[in-house]
């Protein structure tokens, strides 16, 4: 963990669990930071620490938090790391709970950041996510399980990148594809997270087959899986993801590398 992650022109690396580092437009973006070591986290259990710690990641220009209600997407050290960033983008309710520097975005609203590479702005669009079955009971705000959002990153001369957050709904992916055509790369939270007490144990995030279906619906050329290991409640892992993409004839889209290894976001 002592080796730093050198800045990249346009690439992503998954550190374990949902945590990804995206270098794009001269910005370092960290999504759903989880830096705690293995151990119990309330009713969840973390089984492995990250491939790189906060010091290796270095200062982030932006932190994306799909939701802060569950420790597998924002644990103690991840929360502290987010607080050191100049900007955190998340859902409105999560922003209220996190406080500064969090800014809340409702689905289909965006935020622009100046790009250090001189290419203008990077636009971060919040998109919907359903953290459980489509027919699951919804709260007063219309959320299944809790408030969750995904993100689409775009800018002139850059690939358009979708970060799914903990979404289990193909219907939602189809809506995103319709409203944001031309997604080039996708970081998909797969792993079929399950908690027996919730929704009869049905998946709370994409299972492997739905991840392959999401890739097909999006038409993305590059798919990077995340959120499939490091926690005991993930019911599917990399072998199931690779098999599902193979059976769907989509293996050429899948980009899998050891955690902490950079994957280019363009072909």
N, C-alpha and C positions, 0 to 999 in steps of 0.2 A: 504493500500500500504506500510505500514511500516514494515510488516513482510517479512523477506528475504526468498528467494527461496533456500533451502538447496541443496547442491550438491547431485546428484543422480549417481548411477552406470551406468544405461542405460535407459533413459526415456526422454519423451518430454512433455512439457506443452505449450498450446496455450494461449496467453495473450489477444487475441482479434484482429480483423482484420487479417492480414497475419502473425503477429508476433508470432514466436515460439522459445522456449528455448529448446535446445537439449543437454543433458549431455551424452557424449559417449566417451569411451576411456580415461577418466580423463579430458576431455576437456569440457568447456562450450561454446556452439555455439548458437548464436542468429541470426535468419533469419528475414530479412525485418523488422527492428526495427521501430516501430511507437509508440511514447510515448507522443505525444501531447494530450491535453484534447480535449473534443468535441468542434466543431465549424467549421466555413467555412474554406476550404483549396482551394483557387482558385475557379475553377468550380465544385469542389467536396465538400461534407459536411460530416464531421466526427460526428457521432451520439453518440459515447461513448468512454471514455478513456480506457486505458489498465487495466487489472486486477492487474498488478504489475508494478511499475515504475522502473526507472534506478537504484535507490538505492537498491531496493529489488532484482533486477536481479544481481547486482554486476558486477565486471569486467568480460568481455567476453574474451575468448582466441581467438575467431574467430567470425567475423560477415559475414553472407552471404547476399548479396543484389541482388535479382533477377533482379531489375532495379531501377534506381533512378529518372526516368523521371516523375513519378506520386507520389503525396504525400501520397496516401493510401498504398504505399509500403515503402516509406522513407520520413517521415515528418521531421519537424525542429528539434525536440528533438531526433528523431531517427538518424538523420544525425550527430548530435553532439555526440551521444553515439557511433556511428560507428567510429568516429574519435579518440576515446579514446582506441580502441582495438589495439592490436599489428598487426593485419592483417584483411583486408577486401577482400573478394573474390567476384568479380562481372564480368560483361561483359567488353570487351576492351574499348568501348566508354564511359561507365559509369565510369571506372577506371580513364580515362583521366580527366573527369569532377570532380570526387571526390578528386583526388590527393592522396598523401600518407595518410594512409598506404594501399590504395587500389591496388590490383593486378588484372589485367584483364585476364580473361580466355575465349577463344573461345570454342564453343561446341566441345566436345570430347577431350579436353585437361584437364590435372589434376594437382593437387598441393598436396604435402605431408607435413604433420605436425607430429613432434615427439609426441608420446602419453605419458602423465604424468603417466599413469598406468603401464608403462614398457612393453607394448605389441607391441612395434615397432612403425609403422607409421599409421596415419589415412590418407587415400587418399580421396581427394575431387575431383570428376570428374564433370566438367561442361557439361551439356546436353542441347539440344535445347528446346525452348519453342516458341509457336506461340500465341501472345497476341491478338487474335481475330479470325475471321473466316479463315479457311484454304485458301479460295479463295480471301481473302482481298488484297487490293493493297499493294505492298511491296515497301520499300524505296530502295535507292541505295545499301544498305548493305544486302538486302533480308529480311528485317524484316517487319512484320505486326504490325502496330501501333508504336512500338519502339523496341529497342534492349532489349530482355529479355532472361535470361537463368534459367535453373533449376540446381539441384545439386544431385549427388549420393555420399553418405558417405559410406566408407567401410574400413575394416581392419581385421587382423587376430583375430579370436575369437569374432568378433563383428557382429551384424546384419547389413545387407546392407540396407541403408535408402535412399529413394528418396524423395526429396523436390521439388515439381513441379514448384514453381514460378507461375506467371500468364500465364499458358498455357491453351488454349482452344481446342487443337488439339488431337484427338484420334490417328490420323496417327502418330503424333510425339511420343505419348506414346508407340505405337506399335514398333516404331524404337528403342526407349530406351530399351524396354523389350527384343528386339532381340539382341541388342548389349551389354546389361548388364543383362544377365539372373541371376535369383536367388535373386531378390529384396525381402527382408523380410518385410519391413514396408514402408509405403508411407504417407507423409504429403501432402495432396492434397488441392490446392487452389480452392475451389468451390465457390458457391454463385452467379454464373452467373452475374458477373459485367456487367452493361450496361450503356452506355452513348448515349442518343438519336442521337447526331450529328455524331456518329461513326458507320459505317457499318450498317446503318439503324436500329440501336438499337440492333443488334445481340450480343450475349454474347462475352465478352472479356476474360472471364475465364471459367473454367468448370462449366456447369450447373449440377444439381443433377444427371440426368441420365447419362451424360458423365462421371461424377465422378465414378459412379458405374461401367460403362463400363471400365474406366481406371483401376479400381481395379481388374476387371476380367482379363484384358489383362496383367497386371503386375504379377498376381498370388501372390500378397502380402498377408501375413497372418494377417497383422495389417494395418488398414487405419485410419489416424487421419485427420479429416477435419479442414481446416482453411480458412480465407479470406471469411467468409460468414456473418459476422455481424460487426457492428461498423461504417459502412459507408452507406450513403443513396443510393448509386448507386448499391449496391448488391440487386439483384432482387429475390433471393431465399435464404432461411435460413435453419436452422437445421431441421425443420419438413419436408421440401421437400427432404433434403439429406437422412434422415432416411427412408422416404417412398420409395425413389428410390432404396436404398440398400435392403429394404424389398422386393420390387417387383422383384428385380433381384436375390433374394435368397442369398444375401450376408451380411445379418445383422450381422452374427457372426464375420465378419472382422472389423466392424466399432467400433472405440473406441472414445466415446464422454464423456467428463468430464467437470465440470465447469471450466471456464478459471482460470488459475493459479494452477490447480490441475495436478499432475504428472500422466502420462500414461506410463507404461512400454513398451519398444520397442521389448520385446520378450514375447512369450507366457508363 
